[in-house]
Each structure stands twice: as C-alpha cells, then as structure tokens.
C-alpha cells in the first residue's frame, strides 16, 4: 500500500491534524512526544512517501492535546468515494 492508496477519510484526518498542529505552532517532534510516539512518526504520517496513519487511540489523544472533540478531526459528512473503473 502506498500513500496514494490511503482511504480518503484517512487522508482527511491526516490533513486536519497537520493543519491544527501548524495553527497551534506545535512541531512534529513536540506532537510525537505528546502522543508518546517515536519522533519520526508524525513526519511519516504527514509524508507522501509513507502509509503511516493515525488510529482511533491517536485521535482520542489528539483531541486531548488540542482540547477538542475527536469528531473535530472528521468531516461533517461522509466522504463519497468515486468508483474505480
């Protein structure tokens, strides 16, 4: 599985976390420390060369870090995927 194979919902979560991280002025290293993950994990998640992604445990912890609801990392409506031919 390449990064291009991530589900649209997974990429949405990654993009949302990255945006929030940057807006709060939190480095990848700081976020990895707060999540109790390896220093390179956030970089891997945000990289287009890796298939790393957040899981539900991460999303719950991210909500604590950003003082928001886990729902804030998800779109308001379901993402409708285009069928591949």
C-alpha positions in Angstrom: 0.0 0.0 0.0 1.4 3.4 -1.0 0.4 6.7 0.4 -1.8 7.1 -2.7 -3.7 4.0 -1.5 -4.9 5.7 1.7 -8.6 5.9 2.1 -9.9 9.5 1.6 -11.1 9.6 5.2 -7.6 8.7 6.4 -6.0 11.4 4.3 -8.7 13.9 5.6 -7.7 13.1 9.2 -4.0 13.5 8.5 -4.6 16.8 6.7 -6.8 18.1 9.5 -4.3 17.2 12.2 -1.4 18.8 10.3 -3.4 22.0 9.8 -4.3 22.1 13.5 -0.7 21.3 14.5 0.7 24.2 12.4 -2.0 26.6 13.6 -1.1 25.9 17.2 2.7 26.2 16.4 3.4 22.6 17.5 6.3 20.9 15.9 6.2 17.3 14.6 8.7 16.4 17.4 6.5 18.0 20.1 3.4 16.3 18.9 5.1 12.9 18.8 6.3 13.5 22.3 2.8 14.4 23.5 1.4 11.3 21.8 4.2 9.1 23.3 5.3 8.0 19.8 8.6 7.9 18.1 10.0 11.2 16.9 9.7 10.2 13.2 6.1 9.0 13.4 4.4 12.4 12.7 6.8 13.0 9.8 5.9 9.6 8.4 2.2 10.3 8.8 2.5 13.7 7.0 4.8 12.4 4.3 3.5 11.4 0.9 6.1 8.6 0.9 4.7 6.6 3.8 1.5 4.8 4.5 1.6 5.6 8.3 -1.7 6.9 9.6 -3.5 7.8 12.9 -5.6 5.2 14.6 -8.5 5.8 17.0 -6.3 5.8 20.1 -4.2 8.6 18.4 -7.3 10.6 17.5 -8.6 10.4 21.1 -5.2 11.6 22.4 -5.0 14.3 19.7 -8.4 15.6 20.9 -7.0 15.9 24.5 -3.9 17.7 23.2 -5.9 20.1 21.0 -8.7 20.5 23.6 -11.4 19.5 21.2 -13.7 16.6 20.3 -12.4 13.6 18.4 -15.2 14.5 15.9 -13.3 17.6 15.0 -10.8 15.5 13.0 -13.6 14.0 10.8 -15.6 15.6 8.0 -19.1 16.8 8.8 -20.5 14.5 6.1 -19.3 11.1 4.8 -16.8 11.3 2.0 -18.3 9.7 -1.1 -15.6 7.8 -3.0 -15.6 7.7 -6.7 -15.7 4.2 -8.1 -12.6 2.9 -9.8 -13.2 1.5 -13.3 
